Amino acid sequence: MIIPTGNYKDLFEERKKGGGYLAGYPLNLRASQSHELKNYSYFVDLLNNKNTTNRDSALYIHIPFCDSICTFCCFTREIAKSDKVAKYLQVLESEMCKYAKSEYIKSSKFGAVYFGGGTPTVLSADQLGNLLSYVKSNFHLTKNAEITIEASTHNFNQRKMEIAIEKGANRTSFGIQTFNDAIRKQFNLQDSSRDVINTVKIAKEIGFDIVDIDLMYNLPNQTMKDWEIDLQNAIDLGVENISFFPLHIHPNTLLGKQIESGEIPHPQTKDVEIDMYLKAVEMLTNAGYKQQHISKFVLPNTDHKYNILRLGHHDCVVCGPMANGNIGNCVYKNTKSIEKYMNMVRDGNFPIADCVRLSKEDEMRRYMIRGLGLLKVDKREFKNLFGEYPEYIFPDIFEQLIKKGLILVSENEIKLTEIGKIWGYNVCASFCSKFGRVMNIHGDMVA
């Protein structure tokens, strides 16, 4: 690893925390998109025609339930109640069926499926197995399709793991956040670090091809030494994928209120956050991991396929409330409300709240945003798709990014420099359209 030098910590006033705009652009660009619902009919017409791209697609299934609420979480979710969960799963099947019967989806092949939330492992073993079976029976999955179950270590027991693997799951992702027991308790994470480590070991032993761990850094009361211990624990477990994100403090969460009242201290400065990022890059690189994404490292030959498809020039079909996806030249978002979602599907509609039909400029900007999220852009593919190299389409943006030392442009690709990776989300956001402000993954205006 090359250690950056100079004033690289001051290139931007604020380091962008989340990358929701990577996949959702341009939906997250506007404060209001109600006028875009006129594109619903176009979206339905698109589904009535065959998919002729011959590119693998991704499928995302959302489970908006948890059995406890983490203090930092700002996402739309509910505490799971058995009758509500059962009704939701029936409606979810109806939505999936509506997609699966369309000409577009019948002619599509899916290279990756991701069950996210919420907490998918709040489902019973039978519910989880039935959901996996339904997906495999109704969507054309490729031979080596990656199927991920997002999980919590406290409720993904051995029985659920066995059923998930039996029904085709081959990857699991644990939202561990930290191994520090004091901070885990502060965040209302449900089990101890000892239990977390034991569950991850079981997942590896029981047969998942890839185990992923999500960590957070620059947490209240977290020192650099604490962060190094978290990273070393993840490395020692031998997990194939490790993702890490700086804490985002949302004012409407319990954690946000605790910090505002002084009950819990603020995280440390931007400079310390950058130092923590660089420590993660150093430790993971030295342990044999390679960087796949701004916030993800993987062992050799264990790339996160869903991540690559989601941020590549591929369709992503999404089912469940709050999820956002893209099909053809449409980017769409489902309604946030679970009740409204269920009513819309029961009425025979796709539960779409926002839908944007992309212009050529939108598509070019999205290609750059997504590609740089994966650290580099293939100039040749860009030109094949859009007729010109990106540096000629966006000369002013390129001039500024090159001047700051954030990107490197060669004959065939544009890639983030080591400094560019530190400011990766800022670099991506620079390609967003200037007529609006960019929202981060939590929906907050950040630029």
C-alpha positions in Angstrom: 0.0 0.0 0.0 1.2 3.5 -0.9 0.7 5.9 2.0 -0.7 9.2 0.7 1.1 12.4 1.4 0.4 16.1 1.4 -2.9 17.8 2.3 -5.1 14.9 1.1 -7.3 15.1 4.2 -8.5 18.6 3.3 -9.6 18.1 -0.3 -13.2 18.3 0.7 -14.9 19.9 3.7 -16.9 16.7 4.4 -16.2 13.0 3.7 -19.4 11.6 2.2 -20.6 8.7 4.4 -22.8 6.6 2.2 -23.2 5.5 -1.3 -26.9 5.1 -1.8 -26.6 7.3 -5.0 -24.2 4.7 -6.5 -27.1 2.3 -7.3 -30.1 4.7 -7.0 -29.0 7.6 -9.2 -30.8 9.7 -10.2 -33.8 8.8 -7.9 -32.0 10.1 -4.8 -31.1 13.4 -6.5 -34.4 15.1 -6.1 -36.3 16.1 -3.0 -39.6 15.2 -4.8 -40.2 12.8 -7.7 -44.0 12.6 -7.7 -44.1 13.9 -11.2 -42.0 10.9 -12.4 -44.9 8.5 -11.8 -46.0 9.3 -15.3 -43.3 6.7 -16.3 -45.1 3.9 -14.6 -46.9 2.9 -17.9 -43.6 3.0 -19.7 -42.1 0.7 -17.0 -45.0 -1.8 -17.4 -44.7 -1.7 -21.2 -40.9 -2.4 -20.9 -41.7 -5.6 -18.9 -44.1 -6.7 -21.6 -41.2 -7.1 -24.0 -38.3 -9.5 -24.1 -34.9 -8.7 -22.5 -32.5 -8.7 -25.5 -29.3 -7.6 -23.6 -27.9 -11.1 -22.9 -26.4 -9.6 -19.7 -26.8 -11.3 -16.3 -29.2 -9.5 -14.0 -29.4 -9.1 -10.2 -32.4 -9.8 -7.9 -32.9 -8.1 -4.5 -35.5 -9.3 -2.0 -36.3 -7.1 1.0 -37.4 -8.3 4.4 -38.3 -5.2 6.4 -38.5 -6.9 9.9 -36.1 -7.2 12.8 -36.3 -8.7 16.3 -34.5 -5.7 17.9 -33.6 -2.2 16.8 -30.0 -1.0 16.7 -29.6 2.5 18.1 -27.9 3.8 14.9 -30.4 2.4 12.4 -32.6 4.8 10.4 -34.1 2.4 7.9 -37.8 1.6 7.6 -38.4 -1.6 9.5 -40.7 -3.1 12.1 -40.3 -5.5 15.0 -41.3 -8.9 13.6 -44.7 -10.2 14.6 -45.6 -13.7 13.3 -48.9 -12.8 11.8 -47.6 -9.7 10.0 -44.6 -11.5 8.7 -46.7 -14.4 7.3 -49.0 -11.9 5.5 -46.0 -10.0 4.2 -44.4 -13.1 2.7 -47.7 -13.9 0.9 -47.7 -10.5 -0.7 -44.0 -10.6 -1.4 -44.6 -13.9 -3.4 -47.4 -12.1 -5.3 -45.0 -9.3 -6.3 -42.3 -11.7 -7.3 -44.9 -13.7 -9.3 -46.0 -10.6 -11.2 -42.4 -9.9 -12.2 -41.7 -13.6 -13.0 -44.7 -13.8 -15.4 -43.6 -10.8 -17.5 -41.9 -11.4 -20.8 -38.9 -9.3 -19.8 -38.1 -11.4 -16.7 -38.9 -14.7 -18.4 -36.2 -13.8 -20.9 -33.7 -12.7 -18.2 -31.0 -14.7 -16.4 -30.0 -13.8 -12.9 -26.4 -14.1 -11.8 -26.9 -13.0 -8.2 -29.7 -12.9 -5.6 -29.5 -10.8 -2.4 -31.9 -11.2 0.5 -31.6 -8.0 2.6 -33.4 -6.0 5.2 -34.2 -5.4 7.9 -33.1 -8.9 9.0 -33.9 -11.8 6.7 -32.8 -14.3 9.4 -35.7 -13.1 11.6 -37.7 -15.5 9.5 -38.2 -19.1 10.6 -36.2 -21.8 9.0 -39.2 -23.0 7.0 -40.1 -19.4 5.9 -36.5 -18.8 4.8 -36.4 -22.2 2.9 -39.7 -21.6 1.2 -38.6 -18.1 0.1 -35.4 -19.5 -1.4 -37.3 -22.3 -3.2 -39.8 -19.8 -4.6 -37.1 -17.7 -6.1 -35.3 -20.6 -7.6 -38.5 -22.0 -9.1 -39.7 -18.7 -10.6 -36.5 -16.9 -11.8 -33.9 -18.2 -14.3 -30.7 -18.4 -12.2 -27.4 -19.0 -13.8 -25.5 -22.2 -13.0 -23.1 -20.5 -10.6 -25.5 -17.8 -9.3 -24.5 -16.2 -6.0 -27.3 -16.2 -3.4 -26.7 -14.1 -0.4 -28.6 -14.1 2.9 -28.0 -11.0 5.0 -27.9 -12.2 8.6 -27.7 -11.3 12.3 -25.4 -13.5 14.3 -27.9 -13.8 17.2 -30.7 -15.3 15.1 -29.0 -17.2 12.3 -28.9 -20.5 14.0 -27.5 -23.8 12.7 -30.9 -25.1 11.6 -31.6 -21.9 9.5 -28.1 -22.1 8.0 -28.6 -25.8 7.0 -32.0 -25.0 5.4 -30.6 -22.0 3.6 -27.7 -24.0 2.1 -29.9 -26.9 1.2 -32.2 -24.5 -0.7 -29.3 -22.9 -2.6 -27.8 -20.1 -0.6 -24.0 -20.0 -0.9 -23.1 -16.6 0.7 -24.0 -14.9 3.9 -23.3 -11.4 5.2 -23.2 -10.6 8.9 -23.8 -7.1 10.1 -21.4 -7.4 13.0 -20.4 -3.7 13.1 -17.9 -4.2 16.0 -16.5 -6.9 18.2 -16.2 -4.5 21.1 -18.7 -5.6 23.8 -19.1 -2.2 25.4 -19.9 -0.6 22.1 -22.1 -3.5 21.0 -24.1 -2.9 24.2 -24.2 0.8 23.5 -25.7 0.1 20.0 -28.2 -2.5 21.3 -26.5 -5.3 19.3 -27.9 -8.5 20.8 -25.0 -10.9 21.4 -21.5 -10.8 22.8 -18.3 -10.8 20.7 -17.7 -14.4 21.8 -21.1 -15.5 20.4 -20.5 -13.5 17.2 -17.2 -15.2 16.6 -18.8 -18.6 17.3 -21.6 -18.0 14.8 -19.3 -16.9 12.1 -17.2 -20.0 12.6 -20.3 -22.2 12.3 -21.3 -20.5 9.1 -17.8 -21.2 7.6 -17.8 -24.8 8.8 -21.4 -25.6 7.7 -20.7 -24.9 4.0 -21.3 -21.3 2.9 -18.9 -20.6 0.0 -18.4 -17.0 1.1 -18.9 -15.3 4.5 -19.0 -11.5 4.6 -18.6 -9.3 7.6 -19.8 -5.7 7.8 -17.9 -3.4 10.2 -18.3 0.2 11.2 -15.6 2.6 12.3 -15.2 6.0 13.9 -17.8 5.0 16.5 -18.4 6.9 19.7 -15.8 5.8 22.3 -13.9 3.8 19.7 -10.1 4.2 19.7 -7.7 3.4 16.9 -6.6 0.4 19.0 -10.2 -0.8 19.2 -10.5 -0.5 15.4 -7.3 -2.5 14.9 -8.7 -5.3 17.2 -12.0 -5.3 15.2 -10.1 -5.7 11.9 -7.8 -8.4 13.3 -10.7 -10.4 14.6 -12.3 -10.3 11.1 -9.0 -11.3 9.5 -8.4 -14.1 12.0 -11.8 -15.6 11.2 -10.7 -16.0 7.6 -13.9 -14.6 6.2 -13.8 -14.1 2.4 -15.3 -10.6 2.2 -15.0 -7.7 4.7 -16.9 -4.4 4.2 -16.4 -1.4 6.4 -18.2 1.9 6.6 -17.8 5.1 8.7 -20.7 5.7 11.2 -23.4 8.0 9.9 -25.3 9.7 12.7 -28.9 10.2 11.7 -30.7 12.8 14.0 -33.9 10.8 14.3 -32.3 7.6 15.6 -31.8 6.9 19.3 -28.0 7.2 18.8 -28.5 10.6 17.2 -30.6 11.8 20.2 -28.1 10.4 22.7 -25.2 12.2 21.0 -27.2 15.5 20.8 -28.1 15.3 24.5 -24.4 14.5 25.5 -25.2 11.1 26.8 -22.8 9.6 24.2 -19.8 11.5 22.8 -19.5 12.5 19.2 -17.3 10.4 16.9 -13.8 11.7 16.3 -12.7 14.2 13.6 -12.6 13.7 9.8 -8.8 13.3 10.1 -9.1 10.4 12.5 -11.8 8.8 10.4 -9.5 8.9 7.4 -6.6 7.4 9.5 -9.0 4.6 10.5 -9.8 4.0 6.8 -6.2 3.9 5.9 -5.5 1.5 8.8 -8.1 -0.9 7.4 -6.7 -0.7 3.9 -3.2 -1.4 5.3 -4.2 -4.4 7.5 -6.5 -6.0 4.9 -4.0 -5.6 2.1 -1.2 -7.1 4.3 -3.6 -10.0 5.1 -4.0 -10.9 1.4 -7.3 -9.1 0.7 -7.8 -7.0 -2.5 -10.1 -4.0 -2.7 -13.2 -4.5 -4.9 -15.2 -1.5 -3.9 -14.7 1.8 -2.0 -15.8 0.0 1.2 -15.2 -3.7 0.4 -12.2 -6.0 0.4 -12.3 -9.6 -0.8 -9.9 -12.6 -0.7 -8.7 -13.8 -4.2 -11.4 -15.5 -6.3 -14.2 -14.5 -3.9 -15.6 -11.4 -5.6 -19.0 -10.2 -4.4 -21.0 -10.9 -7.6 -24.1 -9.0 -6.6 -22.1 -5.9 -5.9 -20.5 -6.1 -9.3 -23.8 -6.6 -11.1 -25.6 -3.9 -9.0 -22.9 -1.3 -9.9 -22.3 -2.5 -13.4 -24.4 -2.1 -16.6 -26.9 -4.7 -15.5 -30.6 -4.8 -14.5 -31.5 -5.2 -10.9 -35.0 -6.3 -10.1 -36.2 -5.5 -6.6 -39.1 -6.8 -4.5 -40.3 -5.5 -1.2 -40.9 -2.0 0.3 -38.2 0.8 0.1 -36.0 -1.1 -2.4 -34.7 0.6 -5.5 -33.7 -1.0 -8.7 -33.3 -0.6 -12.4 -34.7 -2.4 -15.5 -33.7 -1.3 -19.0 -33.5 2.5 -18.9 -35.8 2.8 -15.9 -34.7 3.4 -12.4 -37.4 2.8 -9.8 -38.1 2.8 -6.1 -40.8 0.9 -4.2 -43.0 2.6 -1.6 -41.5 2.9 1.9 -44.6 2.0 3.8 -45.1 -1.7 4.5 -48.9 -1.3 4.6 -49.0 0.7 1.4 -46.7 -1.8 -0.3 -49.0 -4.7 0.7 -52.1 -2.8 -0.5 -50.6 -1.9 -3.8 -49.6 -5.5 -4.6 -52.9 -6.8 -3.5 -54.6 -4.4 -5.9 -52.5 -6.0 -8.7 -50.0 -3.1 -9.1 -46.2 -2.9 -9.0 -45.6 -1.1 -5.6 -43.6 1.7 -7.3 -43.4 5.2 -5.7 -40.9 6.7 -8.0 -39.8 5.8 -11.6 -37.3 7.7 -13.7 -36.8 7.1 -17.4 -33.1 7.8 -18.0 -31.9 10.2 -20.6 -28.6 9.4 -22.3 -26.9 12.0 -20.0 -28.4 10.2 -17.0 -27.1 6.9 -18.2 -23.6 8.3 -18.8 -23.5 9.9 -15.4 -24.8 6.7 -13.7 -22.2 4.6 -15.5 -19.4 6.8 -14.1 -20.9 6.9 -10.6 -21.3 3.2 -10.4 -18.1 2.3 -12.1 -16.0 4.4 -9.8 -17.8 2.8 -6.9 -16.0 -0.3 -8.1 -12.8 1.7 -8.3 -12.4 1.9 -12.1 -14.2 2.5 -15.4 -13.5 0.8 -18.7 -13.2 3.6 -21.2 -13.7 1.2 -24.2 -17.0 -0.1 -22.9 -18.2 3.5 -22.2 -17.4 4.5 -25.7 -19.1 1.4 -27.2 -22.2 2.3 -25.2 -22.3 6.0 -25.6 -20.1 6.9 -28.6 -17.4 8.9 -26.9 -14.8 8.6 -24.2 -16.0 9.9 -20.8 -13.3 12.5 -20.4 -14.6 14.3 -23.5 -18.2 14.2 -22.1 -17.3 15.5 -18.7 -14.1 17.6 -19.2 -14.6 20.0 -16.3 -15.2 17.2 -13.8 -12.2 15.3 -15.1 -10.0 18.4 -14.9 -10.9 19.0 -11.2 -10.5 15.3 -10.2 -7.2 15.0 -11.9 -6.0 18.3 -10.4 -6.8 17.0 -6.9 -5.0 13.7 -7.6 -8.2 11.7 -7.2 -8.3 9.8 -10.5 -5.8 8.4 -13.0 -6.7 8.3 -16.7 -4.9 5.9 -18.9 -5.5 4.6 -22.5 -8.2 2.1 -21.5 -9.5 3.0 -18.0 -10.1 5.6 -15.4 -9.4 4.5 -11.9 -9.4 6.0 -8.4 -5.9 6.8 -7.0 -5.1 5.8 -3.4 -6.2 9.3 -2.4 -9.3 8.9 -4.6 -10.3 5.8 -2.7 -10.3 7.8 0.6 -12.7 10.3 -1.0 -14.4 7.6 -3.2 -18.0 8.6 -2.5 -17.1 12.3 -3.1 -15.6 11.4 -6.4 -18.7 9.4 -7.4 -21.0 12.2 -6.3 -19.1 14.7 -8.6 -20.7 13.0 -11.6 -24.2 13.6 -10.3 -26.3 16.1 -12.3 -25.8 19.7 -11.0 -29.5 20.5 -11.1 -30.1 18.9 -7.7 -28.5 18.0 -4.5 -27.2 14.5 -3.8 -28.7 12.4 -1.0 -26.7 9.8 0.8 -27.8 6.3 1.6 -29.9 7.6 4.6 -31.7 10.2 2.5 -30.0 13.2 4.0 -29.0 16.1 1.7 -25.2 16.1 1.7 -24.2 18.3 -1.2 
